Amino acid sequence: MDERKQDLCKYRIGQANETLVVAKECYQNKHYKDSINRSYYAAFYAVKSILALGVVDFKRHKDVISFFNKNFVATDIFPREIGKGLGRLQQKREKSDYDDFYIASADEAAEQIAIAETTISTITEYLNKEQNN
């Protein structure tokens, strides 16, 4: 496999883990809207780490998620819960970022963190298996 692709993949999964740490810090400091935002981006960067290994990449978030769902979730490489979780992450992030009067709760932020953790760990497991093949 191309060394540059591997390096980009490692960078992006590292970025995912780092962003998840920030999501948790925001949560601990009761910045729930920011925690929701960072949880989404943590999972998004993990998905982008997979795309780094292929020949495609996208600028728009909806294109990244659509490609991932079509090529990795619909084909049962990843469980459907991962695709559904990404959808929930994206919806909550858009609400927290763009709805003027949206007030994020601790429960919502905690749920988003849990989804991001599951997404990142599942993708990391996949990447480790791919690397060993």
Phi, psi and omega in degrees: 000146180302127183297324179295321178295318178297317179298317179295319178300313179297319178299314183292322179289327174296319177298321178298313181294320178296318180292327176296320176301316179296320178301318180291322177296317177299318179299312181299329179268010177064028173262074191291323178297317179293324177297318178298316179301310183292326177298315178301310183295327177300312179293320180300315179296325177296316177298318179297333178296325177291317180298332179298334182279344182260203182251004181242151171206152184228151176272322185274136182302316183297329178289320178299309183293320178298314179298315179300312181298318182291318189262344183236328179269309181297336179267006177066020171290322174240149179293153181301331180300329179293315178297317178295320179298319177299320178298317178294318178302314182295317180298314180294321179297316180296319176298311184292331181275327192243341178276116186304318187255018179286128176244114181281141178260164176298320180297317179298315181295319179297319178298319181294320177299315180299318178296316180297318178300314180298316180299311182295316181293322178294317179292320178299317178300315178300313181297321178296319177295317180298322181293328181277352179269000000 
